[in-house]
């Protein structure tokens, strides 16, 4: 379905989106590392390397009409809401 994330992580994101009304890409990345065995590598800034792939997958869900982007906080976070 989406080549940057394995199927288990995609399903975990979809489940997370279904259970939350507001979705923070940053918080979702932490959730995936802490609870779903996502890779825990970080950049020197401390941000998980998985963050970019999470944002792209959330943008894909936005294009599909499942969630809607509410705001971008520069490069720090993206916040979505469930449709």
C-alpha positions as CSV (number, residue, x, y, z in Angstrom):
1,X,0.0,0.0,0.0
2,X,2.7,2.5,1.0
3,X,6.3,1.6,0.5
4,X,8.0,3.8,3.2
5,X,6.4,1.9,6.1
6,X,5.8,-1.8,6.6
7,X,2.3,-3.1,6.7
8,X,2.3,-3.5,10.5
9,X,3.2,0.2,11.0
10,X,0.6,1.2,8.4
11,X,-2.1,-0.7,10.3
12,X,-0.9,0.7,13.6
13,X,-1.2,4.2,12.2
14,X,-4.7,3.5,10.8
15,X,-5.8,2.1,14.2
16,X,-4.4,5.2,15.9
17,X,-6.2,7.5,13.5
18,X,-9.5,5.7,14.1
19,X,-9.2,6.1,17.8
20,X,-8.1,9.7,18.0
21,X,-10.0,12.8,17.0
22,X,-6.8,14.9,16.7
23,X,-3.6,13.4,15.4
24,X,-0.1,14.9,16.0
25,X,2.5,13.4,13.6
26,X,5.1,14.0,16.3
27,X,3.1,12.2,19.0
28,X,2.2,9.4,16.6
29,X,5.9,8.8,15.8
30,X,6.6,8.5,19.6
31,X,3.7,6.1,19.9
32,X,5.0,3.9,17.1
33,X,8.4,3.7,18.6
34,X,7.2,3.1,22.2
35,X,4.3,0.7,21.4
36,X,4.7,-0.7,17.9
37,X,8.4,-1.5,17.7
38,X,9.1,1.1,15.1
39,X,12.8,1.9,14.6
40,X,14.0,4.2,17.3
41,X,16.9,5.9,15.4
42,X,16.9,9.7,15.8
43,X,18.5,12.7,14.1
44,X,20.9,14.9,16.1
45,X,17.9,17.0,16.9
46,X,16.3,14.1,18.8
47,X,13.5,13.7,16.2
48,X,12.8,10.1,15.3
49,X,13.9,9.3,11.7
50,X,10.5,7.6,11.1
51,X,8.8,11.1,11.4
52,X,9.1,11.9,7.7
53,X,7.5,8.6,6.6
54,X,4.8,9.1,9.2
55,X,4.0,12.6,7.8
56,X,3.9,11.2,4.2
57,X,1.6,8.4,5.2
58,X,-0.7,10.9,7.1
59,X,-0.6,13.1,3.9
60,X,-1.7,10.0,2.0
61,X,-4.6,9.5,4.4
62,X,-5.5,13.2,4.0
63,X,-5.6,12.7,0.2
64,X,-7.9,9.7,0.7
65,X,-10.3,11.9,2.8
66,X,-9.7,9.9,6.0
67,X,-8.1,12.8,7.9
68,X,-7.7,16.5,7.3
69,X,-4.6,18.6,7.9
70,X,-5.4,21.3,10.5
71,X,-2.0,23.0,10.7
72,X,1.7,22.7,10.2
73,X,4.0,24.0,13.0
74,X,6.9,24.7,10.7
75,X,9.1,21.6,10.7
76,X,8.2,20.7,14.3
77,X,4.8,19.0,13.8
78,X,1.7,18.5,11.7
79,X,-1.7,18.2,13.2
80,X,-4.6,16.5,11.6
81,X,-8.2,15.7,12.5
82,X,-10.3,12.7,11.7
83,X,-12.9,13.3,9.0
